[in-house]
Structures are given as structure tokens and as C-alpha cells.
Amino acid sequence: MNDSETALCVVGGGPAGMMCGYLFARAGVKTVVLEKHKDFLRDFRGDTVHPSTLDLFDELGLLDALLQRPHDKVTDIGAIVGGELIRIGDFTHLPKPGNFIALMPQWEFLDFLADEAKKLPAFTLRMESEAVDLVRENGRVAGVRICGDEVIRAALVIAADGRGSVLREAADLPLLDLGAPIDVFWFRVPKLRTPDNRTQGYIDHGQMVVLIDRGDYYQCARVIGKGGAEAIRAQGIERFREEVVAVAPPLADAIGAIASFDDLKLLSVSLDRLRRWHAPGLLAIGDAAHAMSPVGGVGINLAIQDAVAAANILAGPMARGENLDRLTPRVQRRRMLPVKVIQGLQRMIHKRVIAAAFRSRVPKPGFVPKLVNAVPLLQRLPARILGLGIRREHIRSPKA
């Protein structure tokens, strides 16, 4: 068994983990990021990079380089409800340069962060390194054990290993399950490339389908009731295709690309949060601390905000060799309000929008959405909440 030692060990190479790795290494903290896969190339992951995240990269002087990666710009959001277009958010009135949503495949985003982090002498990224347990010494977390029985010792372990976090379970951190009444079938349907991005949500015939325009294909999400996947599978793939096209007509010409249910990926949606994000020597962030619904595409952006808050509070003291156990609770205190607010909004949308969509075969937009659609000035508030979030972070961590 070969043991190694570092100041910070970040478990999970998703948005939260990679942003943490970059910011702490930027501050001169010796940092190792562990990612269990051999690359970042996995489909059906969040790829909506919101204005709050774009602004952070601008503060780091990295935005222009980031936007050299393949992406599309979305300047407003809305849905087609019963055949009627309802626009509810306009991002163009947010402060520039991040006054849009960048639709960027997550592997491009993570590859970019990894490339920038590798330029820092304090940073190490280890792929195909899966953490399986915590190492404890003298009543505190002292590192992680990875496959192959190697131990990486660290002054601080950050659990950024997602909604199925092995580390939060190993640490027995208390979890509050808020309940999610939906699941999602993800799939892709080819399309012709168009000069404008045609990302759109559709509500009709008691169904909801979201199309994310990725240039030459749509990444599609069919929202279903929690636990309803087997009943849909039992009806057969032809019925599935018919129902999807009835809701989202732009898919009609190419829906045949969905040959079987093997072409679909089921996301079991979770909505939960830890009551306590920390233990001596350990901090959980991102989905490991709070699993979000896909509603609004906020997950990766909240995770990145967590990483920035963690670096703002901990990176400087860590670089100076200070004790961190008294500081890790501050990260939770800083981030809990936005998590609670956004999860509350998601629960409201689950109950009032999605549940209503499932009940109505011939949906009609309500008074408030129609008013927002009719008065462009009102579209600025939803865009600000979705685009910038609540208590958004700025880069305050030091640069070595």
C-alpha cells in the first residue's frame, strides 16, 4: 500500500470539485482532486452555465478563454404551453458580460477547468481514482481511502462526490429528504443546426418535455411522475415516441432515432440537503451537500457557488497553516440560505407547475405567466433570480 499526503483532497471532479481544486491551488494550497472516471465525457449532465458562473470566470480573467469552448447563448427563457409561447425571463438586462446562459457540454466546461488548474504548481488531478472510505485519526477525518487500498492523507477533505456521496454516508452526516415527485427520461434526437438556439420547454397533453438545443441534436428531457418509468416502458417505445412528439412537435422528423428504451437514460430526481455539511477534517459541498431538482438548471451553478464560498473562507487560512475545523461551519452558514430558497422554489414549481401540467390535457397559461409575458419589464426579476441566484459569491480567495 502506497500512502501519499496533501493539504487538501477534493473527492469528485464535477463542477464543485474542479472549481474547488482550481481556487485552492491558485491560493497556493497543495491540492489533489480525485475523479473516479477516466474522462469527463458523459452525456445527460447539467450544461446550463448561468450568468452567476460566467461572472465568476470574468473575475478570474478566464471568461474569454472559456467561451472559446463550444457553446450556445440563451438570452431568454419560457415555455410553449398548450401551443402558446410564454416568455418569463429576459437575461439581456443583467450586467454584462455574463448576461446570458451559456449552453456548454459539461465535459467541455470541466476540461477547461482542468486545463487551467494544471497550470498551477499546487494542483494535481488524478483520474480513475475512486474514493471508497474516509480515514480517521484521533476523532477527525485525516484523509480518504481509494480503490487499490491506497490512502491519501490530507488536512482537509472536501466531499464533492455528488448526490450519491460515499463520503457523506461514511461520515454519517444527517440528511433531510425533501421529496421529489418527478423523474426524468433523458434522450437525444438529431436536428439540423440553426442560426438561433432553439432551447424550449413544452407543456401539453398532460406531459412536459424540455428540448436543449446542442447544435446538431436536441438533448431532451421528458418529465414523468416519480416511479412511473416502468409503466411507460410497458407501453412500448412507439407509444413513448408518439407521446413525446404530441407535446414537442419539432422532434417529429427525427424521433425515429429513439429505437428502444436502451436509448434513454432515467434520472431518479432527488431533492435533499444535509442538516450538517461538516465534521472535523471534512466539508461537503455541491450535490453531496444538497441534491437539486433539474428544474431551472441551477445545480452546477449552486455547486460552483459553494466552491467559491469554501475557497473564500478557507483557502487563505489553509495556506497560512491555520486550524480549519472552526471555519468549515461558516461555509454552511454562508450557503444554506440560497440552498433553502432555491429548493423552496423548486418544490413550488413541482407542485404548482409540473403537477398542474400532468393534470391538464389542454393546459392554459395562468394569469401571472400571461402578465409576465405581456410586460417585458416583469421578465427581469425571474431572470435575475435564475441567472444570479440568491446571495451570489464573488472571488475573494487569494492568489499565491
N, C-alpha and C positions, 0 to 999 in steps of 0.2 A: 504494500500500500504506500503510495506517494502522497504525502501531505504538502500543501502549499499554504501561503499566508498572504493576506492582503488587508488593506484598511477597510475597504467596502466591497461586499459581494452582493451584486444585484442578480436576483434569480428571475429570469424571464426577459426575452429580447423583443417584447412588444413595444408599443409606443411609450408606455410609462417607463419600462426598464431601460430602453435605449436613451430616452431623454435624460433619465437619472444618470446613466453611465457617462453621457457626454458632459453634463453640467458639473458633476463631482470631479471628473478627471480634469475638466477645464480649470477647476479651482485648485488643482494640484494634489487631489486625494487619489492615492493608488486604488484603482477600481478594476474589478473583474465582473463582467456581465456573462451570465450563463444562459445559453439558449439550447433547448433540447433538440431542435430540428437542425438539419444540415444547411438549410437556407430559409429565406423569408417567403418563398414562393408558394403561398397557399391562398386559394380563392375564397370568396364569400367572407371577407373580413372588412371591418369598417374602413371606408376610404374617403369619408367626408371631412376634409381638413377645414375647420371653421376659421372665421376671422380672428378669434382669440389666439389660435395657434399660429396663424400667419403673422400676427403682430409680434409674437414671441420670437419668431425666426428673424423678423425685421430688426428687433432689438439686439439680436445676436450678430447681425450683419450677414445672415445666411439666406435671406428670403430670395434674392435674385437667383442664387445658385439652386435653391430648392425648386423654384419654378422653371428651371431648365429641364426638370424631370417631366415625363408625360403627365398632363393633367388637363382638365376642362374647367371652365369657370361657370359657376351658377350664381346669378345675381338676384334671383327672387325665388320664392317657394310658394307652392299652392297645391291644389288638387282638382281633378275633374270629378265632380260629384253629380251622379245622375246625368252625365253629359254636359254639365255646366262648369266652366272654368272658374275657380275661386282662387284668387291670389291673396295670400295673407301676410307675406313678408317681403320686404324690399331692402336688400343689403347695400345698395349703392349709396345710401345716405350715411353709412358708417364711415369712420375716419379711414382715409387711405394710408398705406397701400392695401391693407387687408379688408377691402370692402366687398368681398365675395366669398363663396365657398369654393375651395379647390377640390375637385373630384380627382384624387390621385390614388392609384392602386397602392394598397398598404405596403406591398413589397418594395415599391419604388421609394416610398417615404422612409421605410426602415433601412434600406440600402444606403440612402443618402445620409441618414444619421450615423450609420455605422462607418461610412467612408470618412465623414468629418471627425468622428470620435477617434478613429485610428490614427489621425494626425497628431493626437495628443500623447505625449510620452507616458502619462499615468494611466492610460486606458488599455485594457485587454478584453477582447471578445472571444469567448470560447463557444463554438458551435458544437452540436451533438453532445452536449453536456447537461444531462438531466439531473436536477436535484431531487433526491428521494427522501431526505430527512434532515432535521436540524441536529447540530452538535451542541450539547450543553455542558458548561463547566461552571461550577460554583454558583449555581442558581440563575445563570443567564445564558442566552444564546451566544455561542462562540464560533459559529460557522455552519457549514452545510456539508452533508454527505452526498456525493453524486454517484451515478451508476459506475460500477467498477470498484466501488468501496473506497474511492479517493475522498479525502477530507480537505476542504478549503476553509481555513480559519480566517476570521475577519472580526474587526472591532464592531462592525455593524453589518447586519444582513437586511437587505430590502427585498421583501416578497412582492414581486410584480408578475407573478405566475398565473394570473387570470382567475376567472370565476370558479374554476375547479382547483383552486390553490392547494397544493400539497403542504406548503409551509404553514398557511394559516390553520390547517387542520392539525398539523404536528404541534403547533403552538397552543392549540385549543382556545383560539380567540373566539369570543362569543358572537354568534351570527344572528341577525334579525332578518327573517324571511318575510318580505312584504307581499309576496304572492304576485304572480304574473298570469293573467288569464289567456295569454296567447302563446302560440309557437309560430315559427316561420319556415316555409319551404323556400330555399334559395335555389335559383337555377339561372342559366344564361341562354339567351336567344340571340342569334346573329341579326345584324341590321346593317344598312348602308350608312356610311359615315356622312354626317350632315354638317353644314357650316355652323349651326347653332346646337347647343346642348339641349337635349330633349328629356332630361330627367323629370319625371312626373309621377304623382300618385293618382290612383283611380279608385273610386268608390261607386259600386253599382251592383245590382242583383244580389244583395246580401253578402258581398265579398269586398275585400280590399287587396289591391295589387300595387306595388311600387316598382317603377322602372328607373334604374340608374343607368344613364347613358355613358357607356365607356368607349365611345367612338364606333367601333365596328361590331359591338354587341351590347345588348342590354343585360345588366345584372338585375335580376328580377326577384322580388320578394312577394310571395303570396302569404298573407297573414291568415292564420287559422285559429280556431279555438284551442285552448290548452288540451293536449291529449287527443286531438282529433285526427292525427296523422293516419292511424290505421284504418279508420272509416273511409278516409279519402282514398287511400291505397286500394281498399276493397272495391271501390267503384271503377277502378281501372284508369290507365293513363289517358285513354281517349276522352273520357269524361273530364279528367283534370284539364286537358288541353282546351276543351270546349268551354269550360267554366272560366278559365283564365282569359281567353280571347273575348268572351262576352263582356268582361269587365274592362279589359285593356286592348281595344281593337288594334293599336299599332303592332301588336305581336302576331296578327293573323297570318301574314305571309310566311313567317319563318318558325311558327310554333312547332312544326314537324321535327325540328331539331331535338325536341324532347322526345326521345324514342321510348324511354321507360323510366320507372322511378329510380333507376340507378343514376340518372342524370340530375337528380335532385339531392339537395343536402338539407336535412332537417336541423334547424336550430331550436333547441329547447330553451325558451326565453326564461331568464331569471331576473328577479328584481329583489335585491337584498343589500344589506350593509352590515359591516362589523360594528358592534357596540364599542369595541376597543380595538384600535388598529396597531397596538404596540405591546411589546414585552421587553424586558431588559435585553438589549442587543439586537432587537428585531423591530422593523416597521413594515406594515403592509400598505400598499398604495394601488391605485387603479382598480381594475376589476377584482383583484384579490381583496380589496377593502370594500368595494361597492359595485356589485354587478348591475348594469343598467339595461333597460329595455332598448331595442333598436330604434324606438320612436325618436325622431329628431336627429339621429346620427350623432349623438353627443358623446358617446362612450370614449372614443380615443381622445377627444379634446379635454374631457374631465380628467382622464388619466394623465395627460401631459401637464395639466394644471397642477395635479398632485405632485408630479415630479419636480416642477419648478418650485412649488412651495417647500418641498423637502430640501431641495438644494439651497433655497434662500435661508432656511432656518438652520440647516445642519452643516453645509459644506464648509463655511468659514471656520466655525468651531472645530470641525473634524480636522481640517488642515492644520489647525493650531494644537491638535492633540488633546482637546478638552473632552470631558465626560459627556456623552450624548444621552444617557438614559433620562436625564431631567428635561431634555429638549424634544425628544420624539413625541411626547403628548401634544406639543404645540402644533405639530403638523396636522394631527386630527382636529384640534380645535379650530385651526385655520380653515380646513377644508370641509368640515361637517355641514356647515350652513348651506353652501352651494349643492352638496350632495342631497341633502334633505329637500331643498326647494325643487331641484330638477326631478328627483324621484317622485315628489308630490305631483308635479305637473304631468309626469308620465302616467301615474296612476289615474289622474283625472282624464287624460286622453284615452286610456284603456277603457274606462267606464263610460265616458260620455260621447266619444267619437267612434272608437272601434266597435264597442258593443252596439251602438246605435246603427252602425254600418251593417253589422251582421243581422240585425233585426229587420231592416227595411229592404224590400226588393226594389222599390222605386224611391231612392233617397232624394231628399230636398235639402239644400243648404239652409242652415238656420239663420235667424235674424242677424246675429253677431258676425258670422263669417261673411254674409252678404254685405253688411255695413262696412266691414274692413276692406272687402274687395272694391266697394264703390268709392271709398275715401282713401286715396293713396297715402295721405298723411298718417293714417292709422296703421299702415303696414310697417312703419318704422319701429314700433315697440316690439312686436313679435320678432323682427329681425335682430334687434338689439339683444333681447333675452336669449334667443337661439345662437346668435353669432358670437356674442361677447360673454354670455353667461352671467353668473352671479359671483361677485367678489373675485373678479379675474386677477390672475397673477401677472407680475412683470419680473423681468430678470434682475434680481438683486444679489445673486451669488457672486463671489469674487472670481476674478480671472488671475491665475497664477503668473 
